[in-house]
């Protein structure tokens, strides 16, 4: 066996070995998803729906502020104490006002925040559709009928004869 054939055989064997090793490592590193308890799930959900009073726009789940950490502990304690999600939210609303909730309420003035965006999208979509329809109509109306009446055609040919131009000399005319 020549040296070249031996080198090719060893390199392909080495390549196959490396690929198999990588596949085995990937297979061994895969773990089944960790089950999250209902308590942790509710806590995370509430932490994402309550805003940090110090960091505007951040939930207490995202915020690294000391107050947010304290609020996370309160959420956990209240859930462990048997309170419902709405009772926990209400606890924070009583202390910080309705602005502490990341989602606006679905009643009263908060209802506007739920209605305006979809209504705005609907109005914008209708406006675009109407504008396109009007533009299409205008374009079709702008197409000028280029045929001349009999009287206009007679006058046109008379002007051409006076200037010494024949019909065959006109651009766009087929002979």
Backbone as numpy.savetxt, mean C-alpha at the origin, in Angstrom:
# Nx Ny Nz CAx CAy CAz Cx Cy Cz
44.04 -43.20 -14.55 43.19 -42.02 -14.55 44.09 -40.79 -14.55
43.72 -39.81 -15.35 44.58 -38.63 -15.44 44.33 -37.70 -14.26
45.24 -36.79 -14.07 45.16 -35.85 -12.93 43.95 -34.94 -13.08
43.64 -34.55 -14.29 42.50 -33.65 -14.51 41.19 -34.34 -14.13
41.03 -35.60 -14.57 39.81 -36.34 -14.24 39.70 -36.56 -12.74
40.82 -36.83 -12.09 40.83 -37.05 -10.65 40.46 -35.76 -9.90
40.96 -34.63 -10.36 40.66 -33.33 -9.75 39.18 -32.98 -9.91
38.64 -33.24 -11.11 37.22 -32.96 -11.35 36.35 -33.85 -10.47
36.70 -35.11 -10.34 35.93 -36.03 -9.51 35.96 -35.60 -8.05
37.14 -35.17 -7.57 37.24 -34.73 -6.17 36.48 -33.43 -5.95
36.54 -32.48 -6.90 35.86 -31.21 -6.72 34.34 -31.40 -6.76
33.83 -32.28 -7.62 32.38 -32.50 -7.65 31.94 -33.24 -6.38
32.77 -34.15 -5.86 32.45 -34.84 -4.61 32.44 -33.85 -3.46
33.41 -32.96 -3.46 33.49 -31.94 -2.41 32.28 -31.00 -2.49
31.87 -30.63 -3.69 30.71 -29.75 -3.87 29.44 -30.42 -3.36
29.25 -31.67 -3.70 28.07 -32.40 -3.23 28.09 -32.51 -1.71
29.26 -32.77 -1.14 29.39 -32.88 0.32 29.03 -31.56 0.99
29.51 -30.44 0.46 29.22 -29.12 1.03 27.72 -28.81 0.94
27.09 -29.13 -0.20 25.66 -28.88 -0.36 24.86 -29.71 0.65
25.22 -30.98 0.79 24.52 -31.83 1.76 24.71 -31.33 3.19
25.92 -30.87 3.51 26.19 -30.34 4.84 25.33 -29.10 5.12
25.22 -28.21 4.15 24.39 -27.01 4.30 22.93 -27.40 4.49
22.44 -28.34 3.71 21.05 -28.76 3.84 20.77 -29.39 5.20
21.70 -30.20 5.70 21.54 -30.80 7.02 21.52 -29.72 8.10
22.40 -28.72 8.00 22.42 -27.63 8.97 21.12 -26.82 8.94
20.61 -26.58 7.76 19.34 -25.85 7.64 18.22 -26.65 8.28
18.18 -27.94 7.99 17.14 -28.81 8.55 17.21 -28.84 10.08
18.41 -28.93 10.62 18.56 -29.01 12.08 18.27 -27.69 12.78
18.45 -26.58 12.06 18.23 -25.27 12.70 16.76 -24.87 12.71
15.94 -25.55 11.94 14.51 -25.24 11.92 13.84 -25.77 13.18
13.08 -24.89 13.82 12.37 -25.27 15.04 10.89 -25.01 14.83
10.07 -25.79 15.48 8.63 -25.50 15.38 8.33 -24.17 16.08
7.30 -23.45 15.64 6.98 -22.17 16.28 6.62 -22.36 17.75
7.08 -21.43 18.54 6.80 -21.46 19.98 5.36 -21.02 20.19
4.63 -21.78 20.98 3.25 -21.42 21.25 3.20 -20.27 22.25
2.36 -19.30 21.93 2.20 -18.13 22.79 0.93 -18.32 23.60
1.04 -18.10 24.89 -0.13 -18.28 25.75 -1.15 -17.19 25.48
-2.38 -17.43 25.89 -3.44 -16.45 25.70 -3.13 -15.18 26.48
-2.53 -15.33 27.65 -2.16 -14.19 28.48 -1.16 -13.30 27.74
-0.13 -13.93 27.17 0.89 -13.16 26.43 0.29 -12.52 25.18
-0.59 -13.25 24.51 -1.22 -12.73 23.30 -2.07 -11.50 23.62
-2.88 -11.57 24.66 -3.71 -10.43 25.06 -2.85 -9.26 25.51
-1.79 -9.56 26.26 -0.89 -8.50 26.73 -0.26 -7.78 25.55
0.25 -8.54 24.59 0.88 -7.93 23.42 -0.12 -7.11 22.62
-1.33 -7.63 22.47 -2.36 -6.91 21.72 -2.70 -5.58 22.40
-2.87 -5.60 23.70 -3.17 -4.36 24.43 -1.99 -3.40 24.41
-0.78 -3.92 24.55 0.40 -3.05 24.52 0.54 -2.34 23.18
0.06 -2.97 22.12 0.13 -2.36 20.79 -0.99 -1.36 20.55
-2.03 -1.40 21.37 -3.16 -0.51 21.15 -3.18 0.69 22.10
-2.23 0.76 23.03 -2.17 1.87 23.98 -0.93 2.71 23.67
-1.12 4.01 23.55 -0.03 4.91 23.17 0.74 5.40 24.40
2.04 5.51 24.25 2.87 6.07 25.30 2.59 7.57 25.38
2.25 8.09 26.56 1.93 9.51 26.68 3.13 10.43 26.42
4.32 9.92 26.58 5.52 10.74 26.40 6.03 10.70 24.96
5.90 9.56 24.31 6.40 9.38 22.94 5.21 9.37 21.98
4.85 10.51 21.41 3.67 10.56 20.55 3.82 9.65 19.32
2.78 8.90 19.04 2.78 8.03 17.88 3.38 6.65 18.14
3.91 6.40 19.32 4.47 5.10 19.65 3.59 4.39 20.66
3.41 3.10 20.44 2.66 2.33 21.42 3.58 2.02 22.60
3.00 1.58 23.70 3.84 1.24 24.84 4.65 -0.01 24.54
4.21 -0.76 23.54 4.96 -1.93 23.09 6.26 -1.52 22.40
6.25 -0.40 21.68 7.42 0.07 20.94 8.34 0.97 21.78
7.76 1.72 22.67 8.49 2.75 23.39 9.49 2.15 24.40
10.63 2.80 24.50 11.66 2.39 25.46 11.64 3.27 26.70
10.66 4.15 26.79 10.56 5.07 27.91 10.21 4.30 29.19
10.66 4.83 30.32 10.41 4.19 31.62 8.91 4.12 31.93
8.17 5.17 31.57 6.73 5.18 31.79 6.04 4.08 30.98
6.49 3.86 29.76 5.91 2.81 28.92 6.15 1.44 29.55
7.33 1.23 30.10 7.62 -0.03 30.79 6.69 -0.22 31.98
6.46 0.87 32.72 5.55 0.81 33.87 4.13 0.49 33.39
3.71 1.09 32.29 2.37 0.85 31.75 2.24 -0.61 31.27
3.29 -1.17 30.69 3.26 -2.58 30.28 3.06 -3.50 31.48
3.73 -3.17 32.58 3.56 -3.97 33.80 2.12 -3.88 34.32
1.54 -2.68 34.26 0.16 -2.49 34.72 -0.79 -3.32 33.86
-0.57 -3.31 32.55 -1.41 -4.10 31.64 -1.34 -5.57 32.03
-0.14 -6.07 32.24 0.05 -7.48 32.59 -0.66 -7.81 33.92
-0.49 -6.93 34.92 -1.10 -7.17 36.23 -2.63 -7.18 36.13
-3.17 -6.25 35.34 -4.63 -6.18 35.24 -5.20 -7.39 34.51
-4.49 -7.87 33.48 -4.96 -9.06 32.78 -4.89 -10.28 33.71
-3.81 -10.37 34.47 -3.70 -11.47 35.43 -4.76 -11.36 36.51
-5.21 -10.13 36.79 -6.25 -9.90 37.78 -7.65 -10.21 37.25
-7.76 -10.60 35.99 -9.05 -11.00 35.44 -9.81 -9.91 34.73
-9.20 -8.75 34.47 -9.89 -7.67 33.78 -9.97 -7.98 32.28
-11.03 -7.48 31.64 -11.18 -7.64 30.20 -10.34 -6.59 29.48
-10.17 -6.77 28.19 -9.38 -5.82 27.39 -9.99 -4.42 27.45
-11.30 -4.33 27.35 -11.94 -3.01 27.40 -11.78 -2.35 28.77
-11.77 -3.13 29.83 -11.57 -2.57 31.17 -10.14 -2.05 31.32
-9.18 -2.76 30.75 -7.78 -2.30 30.83 -7.63 -1.00 30.04
-8.23 -0.94 28.86 -8.15 0.30 28.06 -8.81 1.45 28.81
-9.96 1.17 29.40 -10.69 2.20 30.14 -9.86 2.71 31.32
-9.10 1.84 31.96 -8.22 2.23 33.07 -7.25 3.32 32.60
-6.65 3.12 31.43 -5.69 4.11 30.92 -6.38 5.36 30.39
-7.59 5.21 29.84 -8.33 6.37 29.37 -8.70 7.27 30.54
-9.05 6.70 31.69 -9.38 7.48 32.88 -8.17 8.29 33.35
-6.98 7.76 33.22 -5.78 8.45 33.70 -5.16 9.41 32.70
-5.21 9.06 31.41 -4.51 9.87 30.39 -5.44 10.49 29.35
-6.70 10.14 29.37 -7.64 10.66 28.39 -7.74 9.75 27.17
-8.70 10.01 26.29 -8.92 9.14 25.14 -7.77 9.15 24.12
-6.88 10.15 24.21 -5.76 10.22 23.26 -4.74 9.10 23.50
-4.86 8.39 24.62 -3.90 7.33 24.93 -4.16 6.09 24.06
-5.34 6.01 23.45 -5.65 4.87 22.59 -5.17 5.15 21.18
-4.49 4.17 20.58 -4.00 4.35 19.21 -5.13 4.27 18.20
-6.17 3.48 18.48 -7.33 3.42 17.62 -8.39 4.36 18.14
-8.95 5.20 17.28 -10.02 6.08 17.75 -11.27 5.25 18.06
-12.11 5.79 18.93 -13.33 5.07 19.30 -14.26 5.01 18.10
-15.14 4.05 18.13 -16.08 3.88 17.01 -17.42 4.55 17.28
-17.43 5.49 18.20 -18.66 6.23 18.49 -18.30 7.69 18.72
-19.30 8.54 18.62 -19.09 9.96 18.85 -18.19 10.58 17.79
-17.32 11.48 18.22 -16.43 12.21 17.32 -15.38 11.28 16.70
-15.05 10.20 17.38 -14.08 9.25 16.85 -14.59 8.53 15.61
-15.91 8.52 15.44 -16.50 7.88 14.26 -16.07 8.59 12.98
-15.81 9.88 13.08 -15.36 10.66 11.92 -14.04 10.11 11.40
-13.15 9.73 12.31 -11.85 9.20 11.90 -11.99 7.88 11.14
-13.06 7.16 11.35 -13.29 5.90 10.63 -14.01 6.13 9.31
-14.83 7.17 9.21 -15.64 7.41 8.02 -14.91 8.24 6.97
-14.16 9.26 7.38 -13.56 10.20 6.44 -12.59 9.54 5.45
-11.64 8.71 5.87 -10.71 8.14 4.87 -11.39 7.31 3.78
-12.29 6.37 4.11 -12.94 5.65 3.01 -13.81 6.55 2.13
-14.48 7.52 2.76 -15.31 8.44 1.99 -14.43 9.29 1.08
-13.28 9.72 1.58 -12.34 10.49 0.75 -11.84 9.69 -0.43
-11.53 8.42 -0.20 -11.10 7.56 -1.30 -12.21 7.38 -2.34
-13.42 7.21 -1.89 -14.55 7.05 -2.79 -14.76 8.31 -3.62
-14.71 9.46 -2.97 -14.88 10.73 -3.68 -13.75 10.95 -4.68
-12.52 10.63 -4.28 -11.38 10.79 -5.20 -11.51 9.86 -6.40
-11.92 8.62 -6.16 -12.09 7.68 -7.26 -13.17 8.14 -8.23
-14.30 8.61 -7.69 -15.38 9.11 -8.54 -14.93 10.34 -9.33
-14.17 11.23 -8.68 -13.68 12.43 -9.36 -12.77 12.07 -10.52
-11.90 11.11 -10.32 -11.01 10.68 -11.40 -11.81 10.06 -12.54
-12.80 9.23 -12.21 -13.63 8.60 -13.24 -14.39 9.65 -14.04
-14.98 10.63 -13.35 -15.72 11.69 -14.04 -14.79 12.51 -14.92
-13.60 12.83 -14.41 -12.63 13.60 -15.20 -12.23 12.84 -16.46
-12.00 11.55 -16.34 -11.63 10.75 -17.52 -12.77 10.69 -18.54
-14.00 10.55 -18.05 -15.15 10.52 -18.96 -15.28 11.85 -19.69
-15.14 12.97 -18.96 -15.24 14.29 -19.60 -14.11 14.51 -20.60
-12.91 14.08 -20.26 -11.79 14.24 -21.20 -12.03 13.42 -22.48
-12.59 12.24 -22.33 -12.89 11.40 -23.49 -13.95 12.06 -24.36
-14.99 12.62 -23.74 -16.05 13.30 -24.50 -15.49 14.50 -25.25
-14.67 15.30 -24.58 -14.10 16.48 -25.23 -13.22 16.09 -26.40
-12.47 15.02 -26.23 -11.59 14.58 -27.32 -12.43 14.16 -28.53
-13.54 13.45 -28.28 -14.37 13.02 -29.41 -15.09 14.22 -30.04
-15.42 15.26 -29.26 -16.06 16.46 -29.80 -15.08 17.32 -30.58
-13.79 17.25 -30.23 -12.79 18.07 -30.89 -12.44 17.56 -32.29
-12.81 16.36 -32.61 -12.53 15.83 -33.94 -13.40 16.62 -34.91
-12.74 17.37 -35.76 -13.44 18.25 -36.68 -13.78 17.48 -37.95
-14.97 17.68 -38.39 -15.38 17.07 -39.64 -14.73 17.88 -40.75
-13.78 17.27 -41.47 -13.00 18.01 -42.45 -13.62 18.00 -43.85
-14.83 17.56 -43.97 -15.47 17.60 -45.29 -16.09 18.97 -45.49
-15.99 19.45 -46.69 -16.53 20.77 -47.04 -17.90 20.61 -47.67
-18.71 21.60 -47.46 -20.01 21.60 -48.14 -19.76 21.85 -49.64
-20.78 21.63 -50.42 -20.63 21.79 -51.88 -20.25 23.22 -52.24
-20.89 24.20 -51.59 -20.60 25.61 -51.88 -19.16 25.95 -51.49
-18.71 25.47 -50.32 -17.34 25.76 -49.87 -16.33 25.11 -50.80
-16.64 23.92 -51.28 -15.72 23.22 -52.17 -15.59 23.98 -53.50
-16.70 24.47 -54.02 -16.68 25.23 -55.28 -15.85 26.48 -55.11
-16.03 27.20 -54.00 -15.23 28.41 -53.74 -13.76 28.07 -53.59
-13.46 26.95 -52.95 -12.07 26.52 -52.73 -11.39 26.24 -54.07
-12.07 25.51 -54.93 -11.46 25.20 -56.24 -11.31 26.46 -57.09
-12.23 27.40 -56.95 -12.15 28.66 -57.69 -10.91 29.43 -57.26
-10.63 29.46 -55.92 -9.44 30.14 -55.41 -8.19 29.45 -55.92
-8.19 28.13 -55.97 -7.04 27.38 -56.48 -6.79 27.69 -57.96
-7.86 27.76 -58.74 -7.71 28.05 -60.16 -7.14 29.45 -60.37
-7.61 30.41 -59.53 -7.13 31.78 -59.65 -5.64 31.87 -59.35
-5.15 31.04 -58.46 -3.74 31.07 -58.09 -2.91 30.15 -58.98
-3.53 29.42 -59.82 -2.80 28.56 -60.75 -2.35 27.25 -60.15
-3.06 26.77 -59.18 -2.69 25.51 -58.52 -3.69 24.45 -58.96
-3.17 23.31 -59.38 -4.08 22.22 -59.76 -4.30 21.31 -58.55
-5.33 20.47 -58.65 -5.65 19.57 -57.54 -4.51 18.59 -57.29
-3.79 18.23 -58.33 -2.71 17.25 -58.18 -1.51 17.83 -57.42
-1.38 19.16 -57.40 -0.26 19.79 -56.70 -0.48 19.88 -55.19
-1.67 19.62 -54.74 -1.97 19.76 -53.32 -1.34 18.63 -52.51
-0.78 18.96 -51.34 -0.19 17.92 -50.50 -1.28 17.01 -49.95
-0.95 15.74 -49.81 -1.88 14.78 -49.22 -2.89 14.25 -50.21
-2.83 14.71 -51.45 -3.76 14.23 -52.47 -3.12 13.07 -53.21
-3.85 12.02 -53.37 -3.31 10.88 -54.10 -3.65 11.07 -55.58
-2.71 10.74 -56.41 -2.90 10.91 -57.85 -3.47 9.66 -58.44
